[in-house]
Amino acid sequence: MTIPLVAAMVATALACWLLTRLLITLAPRLGLEDVPNHRSSHDRVTARGGGLAIVVASLLGMVAAVATAGSVPGDGGQGASWWLAAAGCPLLALVGLVDDIRALGYRLRLVAQAVAIAAIVWAGATALPGLGGAFAGTSSSDWPRWLIWAVAVAVLVIGIWWVNLFNFMDGIDALAMTEALFLLGCFVLIHRLSGTEASTWCALLLIAAVVGFLPHNWPPARIFLGDCGSLFLGVSIFGLAMHSVTRGHTGPWFWLIVAAGFVSDTSVTLLRRMLSGFDVTSAHRSHLYQQLGRRWRDHRKVTLVYSATNLAWFLPLALMSHQWPRCGLGLTIAAYAPAIAICWCLGAGRPGDPVLGSAGRDDSESDPDPVTTQQT
């Protein structure tokens, strides 16, 4: 790790901490306040849109690192397409910020997400020998052209799902932030702290920004991440994962496993709501982590349990899949099977508060014992 990068990380963390404090002060004037309603689990007005500090601080940190080093870190070719894809991350954050201030229609949000993810998919395709040209039919490939497009569309859908999934899981204090630290740390671990690749610089500076924001978001939170931050972190993590896979640093099994906690909770929740006839696009608070937050009355316990599961179960399995790629499918099943079973048995997605023994109560009813620090 180079001295300019270390200095930029320290500056990024400090800048994010200061910017977050400023946002907390200016939130009433900017219209960035989360007012509790009948579906909220917090009972006091709390600042939101704190992700803006992460976006600004990480971008300024990258500029500072490049300026101090005197050059842009190399990325082994295909740099232009990856930098173009990276530009979609702050643009999607801007859409999220507008949504934090005044609600946007889901169609506009979906289009913005699709554009940002499509840029990442294209960058990943151009990183694979012969595949970028195969999209346009200008180069040969072992795969037929229709299959290449089918895979690209599938990855596009997965990317959009992941960005929304990360947004769904930003529902209690510090949960999304600790997950972001975990996933970004996994990327750096796989890249072994290489200071020469732009992607590693970006991951480390994002980590620094999250570290600067986390004290303000730690229970009891004084500011929420908001769509601005959750969309930015979600798409950034997806882009880094795509870069890691297409550059051959690790396989897709690794990323499927390290994300298993968030994927299992959200997937089981939405599946059960669909089977129960609920509108999956409507606001609710039936994720397992939300139910545990109300049961334990302490967001720190929920966040620490999810983090401990990541470190003690998912990370070792992911590292084994990296070491022995042929065992990837079996290790992925080993990661997801118990996680899905736990989410299902504890009632993720069930209306009401099943872990509190009140199953059958409609989602629209207010919680008689709200957790004062829970995010929407």
C-alpha positions in Angstrom: 0.0 0.0 0.0 1.5 3.3 -1.1 1.9 6.4 1.1 -0.4 8.5 -1.1 -3.1 5.9 -0.8 -2.8 5.7 3.0 -2.9 9.5 3.2 -5.9 9.7 1.0 -7.7 7.0 3.1 -7.2 9.0 6.3 -8.3 12.2 4.6 -11.4 10.4 3.1 -12.5 9.0 6.5 -12.1 12.4 8.2 -13.9 14.2 5.3 -16.8 11.8 5.5 -17.1 12.2 9.2 -17.2 16.0 8.9 -19.5 16.0 6.0 -21.9 13.7 7.8 -22.0 16.0 10.8 -22.7 18.8 8.4 -25.6 16.9 6.8 -27.1 16.2 10.2 -27.2 19.9 10.9 -28.5 20.9 7.5 -31.0 18.0 7.1 -34.1 20.1 8.1 -33.2 22.8 5.6 -32.5 20.3 2.8 -35.6 18.3 3.3 -33.6 15.3 4.3 -35.5 14.2 7.3 -37.1 10.8 7.9 -40.5 11.4 9.6 -42.0 8.3 11.3 -45.2 6.8 9.8 -47.3 3.8 10.5 -44.9 1.5 8.7 -41.8 3.0 10.4 -40.1 1.3 13.3 -38.4 4.5 14.6 -40.4 7.1 16.5 -38.4 10.2 16.1 -37.4 12.4 13.2 -34.0 11.4 12.0 -31.7 12.9 9.3 -31.4 10.8 6.1 -29.4 11.0 2.9 -26.1 10.5 4.7 -24.8 8.5 1.8 -24.1 11.8 0.1 -21.2 12.2 2.5 -19.8 8.8 1.4 -20.1 9.7 -2.3 -18.5 13.1 -2.0 -15.7 11.9 0.4 -14.8 8.8 -1.6 -14.6 10.8 -4.9 -12.5 13.5 -3.3 -10.3 10.8 -1.8 -9.7 9.3 -5.3 -8.8 12.7 -6.7 -6.5 13.4 -3.8 -4.8 10.0 -4.2 -4.2 10.5 -7.9 -3.0 14.0 -7.4 -0.6 12.9 -4.7 0.7 9.9 -6.6 1.0 12.0 -9.8 -0.6 9.4 -12.0 -3.7 7.3 -12.3 -3.1 3.8 -11.0 -3.0 1.2 -13.8 -5.7 -1.4 -14.2 -4.2 -3.8 -16.6 -6.0 -2.8 -19.7 -9.6 -2.1 -20.6 -9.3 1.0 -18.3 -11.6 3.2 -20.3 -14.6 0.9 -20.1 -14.2 0.4 -16.4 -13.8 4.2 -15.7 -17.0 4.7 -17.7 -18.8 2.1 -15.7 -17.5 3.8 -12.5 -19.0 7.1 -13.6 -22.5 5.5 -13.3 -22.1 5.0 -9.6 -22.3 8.6 -8.5 -24.9 9.3 -11.2 -27.1 6.6 -9.6 -26.4 8.1 -6.2 -27.7 11.4 -7.5 -31.0 9.7 -8.5 -31.1 8.2 -5.0 -30.5 11.7 -3.4 -33.4 13.1 -5.4 -35.5 10.2 -4.3 -34.5 10.9 -0.7 -35.8 14.5 -1.0 -38.9 13.8 -3.1 -40.1 10.4 -4.0 -39.4 9.3 -7.6 -41.5 6.7 -9.5 -40.1 3.2 -9.4 -39.9 3.2 -13.2 -37.4 6.1 -13.3 -35.3 4.4 -10.5 -35.4 1.2 -12.4 -34.2 2.8 -15.6 -31.3 4.5 -13.8 -30.3 1.3 -12.2 -30.4 -0.6 -15.5 -28.2 2.0 -17.2 -25.6 1.9 -14.4 -25.5 -1.9 -14.3 -25.5 -2.2 -18.1 -22.3 -0.1 -18.1 -20.7 -2.5 -15.6 -21.8 -5.5 -17.6 -20.3 -4.1 -20.8 -17.0 -3.2 -19.0 -16.9 -6.8 -17.7 -17.5 -8.2 -21.2 -14.8 -6.1 -22.8 -12.4 -7.4 -20.1 -12.8 -11.0 -21.4 -10.8 -11.9 -24.5 -12.9 -11.8 -27.6 -16.1 -11.4 -25.8 -16.6 -7.7 -26.2 -16.4 -7.9 -30.0 -18.6 -11.0 -30.0 -21.5 -8.7 -28.8 -21.3 -6.9 -32.1 -20.3 -10.0 -34.1 -16.9 -8.5 -34.9 -14.8 -11.3 -33.3 -15.0 -15.0 -32.9 -15.9 -16.7 -29.6 -16.5 -20.2 -28.4 -20.0 -19.2 -27.3 -22.8 -18.5 -29.9 -23.8 -14.9 -30.0 -27.3 -15.6 -28.6 -25.8 -17.3 -25.5 -23.5 -14.4 -24.9 -26.4 -12.0 -25.0 -28.5 -14.3 -22.8 -25.7 -14.4 -20.1 -25.3 -10.6 -20.4 -29.1 -10.1 -19.8 -29.0 -12.5 -16.9 -26.1 -10.7 -15.2 -27.9 -7.4 -15.8 -31.0 -8.7 -14.0 -28.8 -10.1 -11.2 -27.1 -6.7 -10.9 -30.4 -4.8 -10.7 -31.7 -7.3 -8.1 -28.5 -6.9 -6.0 -28.8 -3.1 -6.0 -32.4 -3.2 -4.8 -31.6 -6.0 -2.4 -28.9 -3.9 -0.7 -31.4 -1.0 -0.5 -34.0 -3.3 1.1 -31.5 -4.4 3.8 -30.7 -0.9 4.8 -33.4 -1.0 7.4 -31.8 -0.9 10.8 -28.8 1.1 12.2 -25.4 0.2 10.8 -26.4 -3.1 9.2 -25.8 -2.0 5.6 -22.6 -0.2 6.6 -21.1 -3.3 8.3 -22.1 -5.4 5.3 -20.4 -2.9 2.9 -17.3 -3.1 5.0 -17.3 -6.8 4.9 -17.8 -7.1 1.1 -15.3 -4.3 0.3 -12.8 -6.0 2.7 -13.4 -9.3 0.9 -12.5 -7.6 -2.4 -9.3 -6.1 -0.9 -8.4 -9.5 0.6 -8.7 -11.2 -2.7 -6.6 -8.5 -4.3 -4.1 -8.7 -1.5 -3.8 -5.0 -0.9 -2.3 -4.3 -4.3 -1.7 -0.6 -4.5 -1.3 -0.6 -8.3 -4.8 -1.3 -9.5 -7.4 1.5 -9.7 -10.1 -1.0 -8.5 -8.2 -1.7 -5.2 -7.7 2.1 -4.7 -11.5 2.6 -5.1 -12.3 -0.2 -2.7 -9.9 1.0 0.0 -11.2 4.6 -0.3 -14.8 3.4 -0.1 -13.8 1.5 3.1 -12.4 4.7 4.5 -15.6 6.7 3.7 -17.7 4.0 5.3 -15.5 4.1 8.4 -16.0 7.8 8.6 -19.8 7.5 8.3 -20.3 4.5 10.6 -19.9 6.4 14.0 -22.9 8.5 13.0 -25.0 5.5 11.9 -24.1 3.2 14.7 -27.0 2.6 17.1 -28.6 4.9 18.1 -28.2 6.4 14.6 -28.2 10.2 14.2 -28.5 9.9 10.4 -29.7 7.2 8.0 -27.8 6.2 4.8 -30.8 6.8 2.5 -31.2 5.7 -1.1 -28.3 7.9 -2.1 -25.9 5.9 -0.1 -27.5 2.4 -0.5 -27.7 2.7 -4.2 -24.2 4.0 -4.5 -22.7 1.3 -2.3 -24.8 -1.4 -3.9 -23.8 -0.6 -7.5 -20.1 0.0 -6.5 -19.8 -3.4 -4.8 -21.4 -5.1 -7.8 -19.0 -3.3 -10.1 -16.0 -4.4 -8.0 -17.3 -8.0 -7.9 -17.7 -8.0 -11.7 -14.2 -6.6 -12.1 -12.8 -9.3 -9.8 -14.5 -12.1 -11.7 -13.7 -10.9 -15.2 -10.1 -10.1 -14.3 -9.7 -13.6 -13.0 -9.0 -12.7 -9.4 -11.7 -15.0 -8.2 -14.8 -16.9 -9.4 -18.5 -16.0 -9.1 -19.0 -18.6 -6.3 -16.9 -16.4 -4.0 -19.2 -13.4 -4.4 -22.4 -15.5 -4.2 -21.2 -16.9 -0.9 -20.0 -13.7 0.8 -23.4 -12.0 0.0 -25.4 -15.0 1.2 -26.7 -13.3 4.4 -28.3 -10.4 2.6 -29.5 -12.5 -0.4 -31.1 -15.1 1.8 -33.0 -12.7 4.0 -34.4 -10.6 1.1 -35.1 -13.6 -1.1 -37.1 -15.5 1.5 -38.9 -12.4 2.6 -40.1 -11.5 -0.9 -40.9 -15.1 -1.8 -43.1 -15.6 1.3 -44.8 -12.2 0.6 -45.5 -13.2 -3.0 -46.9 -16.6 -1.9 -49.1 -14.8 0.7 -50.5 -12.4 -1.9 -48.9 -9.2 -0.7 -47.7 -6.5 -3.0 -44.0 -7.0 -3.1 -43.4 -3.4 -4.2 -45.1 -1.9 -1.1 -43.3 -0.8 2.0 -43.1 -3.4 4.8 -40.9 -4.4 7.7 -41.1 -8.1 7.6 -37.4 -8.9 6.9 -35.9 -11.2 9.4 -33.4 -8.5 10.6 -36.3 -6.1 11.2 -38.2 -8.6 13.2 -35.1 -9.5 15.3 -34.6 -5.7 15.8 -38.0 -5.5 17.4 -37.6 -8.6 19.4 -34.2 -7.8 20.9 -34.8 -4.1 21.1 -31.2 -3.5 20.2 -29.9 -3.0 16.7 -26.4 -3.6 17.8 -27.2 -7.2 18.5 -28.7 -7.8 15.1 -25.9 -6.0 13.3 -23.3 -8.0 15.3 -25.0 -11.3 14.7 -25.1 -10.7 10.9 -21.4 -9.6 11.0 -20.4 -12.6 13.1 -22.2 -14.9 10.6 -20.4 -13.3 7.7 -17.0 -13.8 9.4 -17.5 -17.2 11.0 -19.5 -19.0 8.3 -19.7 -17.3 4.9 -16.1 -16.0 4.6 -14.4 -19.4 5.3 -16.7 -21.1 2.8 -16.0 -18.3 0.2 -12.3 -18.6 0.7 -12.6 -22.4 0.2 -14.4 -21.8 -3.0 -11.6 -19.5 -4.1 -9.0 -22.1 -3.2 -10.9 -25.0 -4.8 -13.2 -23.6 -7.6 -14.4 -27.1 -8.5 -16.2 -27.3 -5.1 -17.8 -23.9 -5.6 -21.4 -25.2 -6.2 -21.3 -27.5 -3.2 -19.9 -24.7 -1.0 -22.5 -22.3 -2.2 -25.2 -24.8 -1.3 -23.6 -25.2 2.1 -23.7 -21.5 2.7 -27.3 -20.9 1.5 -29.1 -24.0 2.7 -28.9 -23.2 6.5 -29.3 -19.4 5.9 -32.5 -19.9 3.9 -33.8 -22.5 6.4 -33.2 -20.1 9.3 -34.9 -17.2 7.5 -37.9 -19.3 6.6 -38.3 -21.0 10.0 -38.1 -17.6 11.9 -40.8 -16.2 9.6 -39.0 -13.8 7.3 -41.7 -12.2 5.1 -44.6 -13.3 7.3 -47.1 -10.5 8.1 -46.9 -9.1 11.5 -44.2 -9.9 14.0 -44.0 -13.8 14.1 -40.8 -13.8 16.2 -42.9 -11.8 18.8 -45.7 -14.3 18.6 -48.2 -12.0 16.8 -48.4 -13.7 13.4 -51.4 -12.8 11.4 -51.4 -9.1 12.2 -51.4 -7.0 9.0 -48.3 -5.2 7.9 -50.1 -1.9 8.0 -50.6 -2.0 11.7 -48.1 0.0 13.8 -45.7 -1.7 16.1 -46.8 -1.1 19.7 -43.2 -1.3 20.9 -41.2 0.5 18.2 -37.4 0.5 18.3 -36.6 4.2 18.4 -33.5 4.0 16.2 -34.7 1.8 13.4 -34.4 3.0 9.9 -37.2 2.8 7.3 
